[in-house]
Amino acid sequence: MDNILARYNELVSLIKKYNQEYYINNISVISDYDYDLLYKELVNLEKDNPDIVSERSPTKLVGDIDNSSVVLDKKIKHQVRMYSLENSYSRDDIIDFIDKVKKVVDVDVKHIEFVIEPKIDGAAVSIKYSGGVLVEAVTRGDGVVGEDIFENIKCLGVLPETIEDKRELIIRGEAYMPISTFNKLNIDREAEGETLFANPRNVAAGSLKLLDSSKVLARGIKLFLYSLDLGRKFNNHYDDILYLSKLGFPVNDNIFKFSETDDIMDSIFKIEKIRDKLNYELDGAVLKVNDYSIREELGHTSKYPRFAISYKYKSESARTKLLSVTYQVGRTGAITPVAELEPVQLSGSVIGRATLHNNDEIKRLEIKLGDTVIIEKGGEVIPKIISVDRDIENIDGRDIEIPTVCPVCGNALRSDINDVKDFCINRDCPAIVKGGLLHFASRDAMDIRGFGVKVVEQFSEHNLLKDISDIYHLDRDEILKLEGWKAQSVDNLLEAIEQSKAQPFHRVLYSIGIKHVGRTATKLIVKQFADIDTIMNAKEEDISTIHGIGSGSATTLVNFFKDDVNRKVVDRLRSSGLKFEKETDLLNKTALDKSFVITGKLSHERQYYKDLIESYGARVSSSISKNTDYLLAGSDAGSKLKKALELGITVIDERELNTILTVNS
Ligand code: IVH
C-alpha cells in the first residue's frame, strides 16, 4: 500500500507539473503520448484504490489547471480594481436588479438607461495606452493584482498600434478564441493523436500566458473591449464604447440601450437567439447602468459593482434517443465509437450523431441502446453525450456490443495498454489505407489539391492506389478510363501531384503518417537529423533526447522504420523525387546574421538555446566581444552581463529571443 500511495503522490505531482507547463507556459516537457500514459496510470490507480483519491487530483480538474500552483512571471497591481459580475438567471432577477437601482437613485430620474451587451466567454484583460501607444496589458488575476501579459497582447495584432488620443487610458475587455479557430486546433490535435482542448475559454486564458509570444499569434486570439475605466471621454458607457470603436479598438456590435424592462428582456433574448450564429462563445448578457454619475451613486459591494449584473443563458442541450453505436476506424487504426441518434435540433442544426470517444466512456455513462440521452454542444464540432436521462425508462435496453474485430476489414482488434482505444493492426485495412492516403495529401501534409475523399475512394476501388507511394506512379490513361475524368481534370491532378514533390523534408516526414509523430515533432526531428537515413538508423534514445519529443513517440518512430514494408514505401517515394533531406540552401537564405552569447539561469539547459539559435543560422559564442549582437541573460547573470552593459550590447530575455528569431528569419 505504501508503494501505491508513493506512486500515486508522484503521479499527481508530475501531472500537475506538466499541466502547469503545458497550459500556462506552453512548454511540452513530455510528449502528449507519454502524458496520456501517466494520466491513464493515475486513472487506473484511482479506480483500483478509491480510498487514496485526493480532492486535488488532476483527474478532478478536467480541462482546467490548478490555479493555486501557477507561478506568476510578473505581477502588476491594477490602477483601477477589476470587479466581477453578479449572476442572474431569470426575468424576476432582472426586475429585482432594476428595482434596486431605481431605489438608490434620485427620485427625479424616472427612466434610467441600461446598456445590454453579450457576455463573452473568454479571459478578462486590462490594457493601458499612454501617449497614444500600448504601454501595459494585465490579466484580471484576483481583481487587485494581475499578471503581466504585455508581450503577448502586443503581438496579437488586434489592437491599434497608435491612437490619436494621447491621454492615459485604461480599457478592459475579453480575450477569446474564435470557435472556428478552436475547432481547427482540435481537428489538428486529433489528427496528431494529441489530447483535445476542453473549450475555447481555457485555450484563450492559457494562450495569454504562453512564454513564447510568437506562438500566441498563431493561436489566433481576439479581443472585444467592453469598458473604458480611465480617461473617460463622455458621461456614459454607450458613448465611450462608440468612442473606443472610433479610435480603432475592436468592440462588439450587438450592444443595445433601453430603459423599459420589456425592451431590456427582449435585448437579452435577442442576443441569446443569435448566439449560435456567432464565431465566439458567449455565456450570457451583461446589463449595465449607462450613466456614470448614477454608477457612482450605486457603488460596489466587496466583489461586484451594484450597477451591472450578468444574465446567464442555460447551456444548450437537447434530449434524444440512442438508436445504435457504429465504430469508425481512423488512419492509425484507432477504433472510435459513434452514437447514432434520433435526429434532434440543437443550436440551430439537426444532430444525428455524437462521439462516444472510447469504450471507457461507454462504461462511464452506463449507457444502453434505446436510452434517452442528453447531448450538448460546446465549442466543439461534434456534440457530446453528457448523460443518460434515467427518468425515462428503457426496460429492454440492450448492452452496446463492443467489437472484437475491425468493423471494416474483419481483422481481430488489439487493445493497446497505452491507449484507451482498441486498434485494427491490419495494414491493408481499407479504412487505414484510405485514412493514410487522405492524411498524406491533406493541406498540412503534402497539400495535393483535388486529391480528396472521392478521388481516393474511386482510385482505391480500381486498384490504382495501394499505398501512398502509388500516388507518384498514377497512369494518365488509366485515370482517363474512369468515370467522370477528362483530359484537363487528369492533367490538373497530375500537376498538383508533381508540385507536391517540392514540399520540404519535415512535411514529407509528417505526411508519411507515423503514429504519435505530429507536425511539431517532425519539425523538431528534422532540425536535429539532416536526412531520412540518419533518422531510420537512429536509436530510440537519440530521438527521445530531442527536447519536446517523448519516449513514446520515439518508440513508434523507431518501430515504424524497423518495418521493411515501411522502408520500401520510403524508398519508392524517394526515387519519385520527394525531399528526404533538409535543404541547406533554404537555411542559408534565411540565416540570421547575428551573434549571441548565453549566460545566467534559464528555463532550459544552455544547449537548448544554442541549438535553437543555430537552427536559425545565427552564431553562439562563449565570450562577449564588441562583435556580439545579443546577450541572452537569465537570472543570476554575472560578469558577462556586466561586460555586455559596458559595451552597450543588447541584453535580452527568453521571450525577446523568440521574437528576434521568428521576426528576423
Ligand atoms: S463588465 C464591473 N462586460 O465577465 C464590470 N464583463 O464576472 C466588469 N465579461 O471576467 C465586467 N463580457 O471579463 C463586462 N460585456 C462584458 C463582458 C464581461 C465578458 C467577463 C469579464 C469578467 C466576467 C465577469
Boltz pocket constraint, residues with backbone or C-beta under 6 A from the ligand:
constraints:
  - pocket:
      binder: B
      contacts: [[A, 83], [A, 84], [A, 85], [A, 86], [A, 117], [A, 118], [A, 119], [A, 120], [A, 121], [A, 122], [A, 123], [A, 124], [A, 125], [A, 140], [A, 173], [A, 174], [A, 226], [A, 227], [A, 286], [A, 305], [A, 308]]
      max_distance: 6.0
